[in-house]
Amino acid sequence: VADLVCLAMVREMGALMVAIIMAGRTGASFAAEIGSMKLNEEIDSLRTFGISPMEFLILPRTLSLLLMIPLLTIYADVVGILGGLVVGTLVMDFSIIHYFEQTQVALQGMWEVYSGLLKSVVFGLIIGLVGCYKGIHSGNDSSSLGQSVTASVVVAVTLVVISDALFEITFNYLDLR
Protein backbone atom coordinates (compact mmCIF):
# COMPACT_ATOMS: atom_id res chain seq x y z
CA VAL A 1 0.00 0.00 0.00
CA ALA A 2 2.80 2.43 0.86
CA ASP A 3 4.52 1.69 -2.46
CA LEU A 4 1.33 2.24 -4.42
CA VAL A 5 0.45 5.50 -2.68
CA CYS A 6 3.98 6.84 -2.95
CA LEU A 7 4.52 5.98 -6.61
CA ALA A 8 1.04 7.10 -7.64
CA MET A 9 1.52 10.46 -5.95
CA VAL A 10 5.00 11.28 -7.22
CA ARG A 11 4.55 9.92 -10.75
CA GLU A 12 1.04 11.00 -11.63
CA MET A 13 -1.41 12.30 -9.09
CA GLY A 14 0.55 15.13 -7.49
CA ALA A 15 1.40 16.91 -10.72
CA LEU A 16 -1.95 16.19 -12.34
CA MET A 17 -4.05 17.36 -9.39
CA VAL A 18 -2.03 20.55 -9.00
CA ALA A 19 -2.24 21.25 -12.73
CA ILE A 20 -6.01 20.81 -12.88
CA ILE A 21 -6.55 23.02 -9.84
CA MET A 22 -4.15 25.67 -11.16
CA ALA A 23 -5.81 25.61 -14.59
CA GLY A 24 -9.17 26.24 -12.95
CA ARG A 25 -7.91 28.93 -10.67
CA THR A 26 -4.83 30.60 -12.07
CA GLY A 27 -5.34 29.98 -15.78
CA ALA A 28 -8.84 31.41 -15.55
CA SER A 29 -7.51 34.32 -13.51
CA PHE A 30 -4.89 35.09 -16.16
CA ALA A 31 -7.50 35.01 -18.92
CA ALA A 32 -9.90 37.19 -16.94
CA GLU A 33 -7.28 39.74 -15.92
CA ILE A 34 -5.69 40.11 -19.34
CA GLY A 35 -9.07 39.97 -21.09
CA SER A 36 -10.34 42.71 -18.80
CA MET A 37 -7.27 44.77 -19.62
CA LYS A 38 -8.01 44.29 -23.30
CA LEU A 39 -11.64 45.24 -22.74
CA ASN A 40 -10.57 48.47 -21.02
CA GLU A 41 -7.95 49.14 -23.73
CA GLU A 42 -5.12 48.97 -21.22
CA ILE A 43 -3.11 46.68 -23.51
CA ASP A 44 -3.33 49.28 -26.27
CA SER A 45 -2.08 51.86 -23.75
CA LEU A 46 0.91 49.66 -22.95
CA ARG A 47 1.74 49.42 -26.64
CA THR A 48 1.39 53.19 -26.96
CA PHE A 49 3.98 53.67 -24.22
CA GLY A 50 6.28 51.22 -25.99
CA ILE A 51 5.83 48.44 -23.45
CA SER A 52 5.53 44.98 -24.93
CA PRO A 53 2.47 43.15 -23.56
CA MET A 54 4.39 39.91 -24.05
CA GLU A 55 7.22 40.99 -21.75
CA PHE A 56 5.05 42.88 -19.27
CA LEU A 57 1.98 40.65 -18.96
CA ILE A 58 2.59 37.17 -20.36
CA LEU A 59 6.22 36.40 -19.52
CA PRO A 60 6.04 37.11 -15.74
CA ARG A 61 2.83 35.11 -15.33
CA THR A 62 4.15 32.14 -17.26
CA LEU A 63 7.49 32.16 -15.45
CA SER A 64 5.73 32.31 -12.09
CA LEU A 65 3.77 29.17 -12.95
CA LEU A 66 6.94 27.47 -14.17
CA LEU A 67 8.46 28.06 -10.74
CA MET A 68 5.45 27.53 -8.48
CA ILE A 69 3.79 24.45 -9.93
CA PRO A 70 6.80 22.17 -9.21
CA LEU A 71 6.88 23.48 -5.62
CA LEU A 72 3.16 22.88 -5.25
CA THR A 73 3.63 19.42 -6.76
CA ILE A 74 6.22 18.55 -4.11
CA TYR A 75 3.79 19.80 -1.47
CA ALA A 76 0.95 17.71 -2.95
CA ASP A 77 3.21 14.65 -3.06
CA VAL A 78 4.15 15.01 0.61
CA VAL A 79 0.55 15.61 1.68
CA GLY A 80 -0.63 12.64 -0.37
CA ILE A 81 1.98 10.33 1.12
CA LEU A 82 1.14 11.54 4.63
CA GLY A 83 -2.56 11.00 3.87
CA GLY A 84 -1.72 7.44 2.87
CA LEU A 85 0.17 7.09 6.14
CA VAL A 86 -2.86 8.20 8.13
CA VAL A 87 -5.18 5.80 6.32
CA GLY A 88 -2.65 2.98 6.50
CA THR A 89 -2.06 3.34 10.21
CA LEU A 90 -5.62 4.04 11.32
CA VAL A 91 -7.61 1.79 8.98
CA MET A 92 -5.17 -0.97 8.03
CA ASP A 93 -3.15 -1.11 11.26
CA PHE A 94 0.26 -0.59 9.64
CA SER A 95 3.07 0.68 11.77
CA ILE A 96 4.37 4.12 10.98
CA ILE A 97 7.95 2.88 10.73
CA HIS A 98 6.99 0.13 8.30
CA TYR A 99 5.08 2.60 6.13
CA PHE A 100 8.06 4.97 5.92
CA GLU A 101 10.45 2.09 5.20
CA GLN A 102 8.25 0.92 2.31
CA THR A 103 8.03 4.50 1.02
CA GLN A 104 11.83 4.80 1.05
CA VAL A 105 12.18 1.50 -0.81
CA ALA A 106 9.71 2.67 -3.45
CA LEU A 107 11.61 5.93 -3.95
CA GLN A 108 15.14 4.54 -4.17
CA GLY A 109 15.35 5.53 -7.80
CA MET A 110 14.60 9.25 -7.84
CA TRP A 111 13.40 9.09 -11.45
CA GLU A 112 9.80 8.81 -10.26
CA VAL A 113 10.05 12.13 -8.44
CA TYR A 114 11.93 13.81 -11.29
CA SER A 115 9.41 12.61 -13.88
CA GLY A 116 6.56 14.12 -11.85
CA LEU A 117 8.43 17.40 -11.52
CA LEU A 118 9.26 17.45 -15.23
CA LYS A 119 5.59 16.98 -16.02
CA SER A 120 4.65 19.76 -13.63
CA VAL A 121 6.97 22.22 -15.35
CA VAL A 122 5.37 21.46 -18.71
CA PHE A 123 1.90 21.67 -17.18
CA GLY A 124 2.76 25.10 -15.76
CA LEU A 125 3.93 26.28 -19.17
CA ILE A 126 0.73 25.03 -20.79
CA ILE A 127 -1.55 26.63 -18.20
CA GLY A 128 0.25 29.97 -18.28
CA LEU A 129 0.37 30.22 -22.05
CA VAL A 130 -3.22 29.11 -22.58
CA GLY A 131 -4.58 31.47 -19.95
CA CYS A 132 -2.66 34.44 -21.35
CA TYR A 133 -3.49 33.54 -24.95
CA LYS A 134 -7.22 33.31 -24.23
CA GLY A 135 -7.09 36.61 -22.36
CA ILE A 136 -5.26 38.45 -25.15
CA HIS A 137 -7.59 37.03 -27.79
CA SER A 138 -10.87 37.64 -25.98
CA GLY A 139 -13.47 39.83 -27.61
CA ASN A 140 -14.38 43.38 -26.75
CA ASP A 141 -17.45 42.70 -24.60
CA SER A 142 -18.09 41.06 -21.27
CA SER A 143 -19.80 37.95 -22.66
CA SER A 144 -16.82 37.11 -24.87
CA LEU A 145 -14.56 37.66 -21.85
CA GLY A 146 -16.56 35.07 -19.92
CA GLN A 147 -16.32 32.67 -22.85
CA SER A 148 -12.55 33.20 -23.00
CA VAL A 149 -12.18 32.45 -19.30
CA THR A 150 -14.21 29.25 -19.64
CA ALA A 151 -12.33 28.25 -22.77
CA SER A 152 -8.98 28.81 -21.06
CA VAL A 153 -9.85 26.29 -18.34
CA VAL A 154 -11.22 23.71 -20.78
CA VAL A 155 -8.32 24.00 -23.21
CA ALA A 156 -5.68 24.00 -20.45
CA VAL A 157 -7.09 20.91 -18.72
CA THR A 158 -7.45 19.10 -22.04
CA LEU A 159 -3.86 19.92 -23.04
CA VAL A 160 -2.58 18.90 -19.61
CA VAL A 161 -4.26 15.50 -19.89
CA ILE A 162 -3.00 15.02 -23.46
CA SER A 163 0.55 16.02 -22.51
CA ASP A 164 0.43 13.67 -19.52
CA ALA A 165 -0.54 10.83 -21.84
CA LEU A 166 2.27 11.78 -24.22
CA PHE A 167 4.74 11.78 -21.34
CA GLU A 168 3.64 8.30 -20.31
CA ILE A 169 3.88 7.01 -23.89
CA THR A 170 7.37 8.53 -24.18
CA PHE A 171 8.51 7.15 -20.81
CA ASN A 172 7.17 3.72 -21.73
CA TYR A 173 8.82 3.81 -25.17
CA LEU A 174 12.16 4.86 -23.67
CA ASP A 175 11.73 2.19 -20.98
CA LEU A 176 12.05 4.73 -18.15
CA ARG A 177 9.33 3.11 -16.02
Buried (B, 14 or more C-beta within 10 A) or exposed (E): BBEEBBBBBBBBBBBBBBBBEBBBEBBBBBBBBBBBBBBEEBBEEBEEEEEEBEEEBBBEBBEBBBEBBBEBBBEBBEEBBEEBBEBBBEEEEBEEEEBBEBBEEBBEEEBBBEBBBBBBBBBBBBBBBBBBBBBBBBBEEEEBBBBBBEBBBBBBBEBBBEBBEEBBEEBEEEEBE
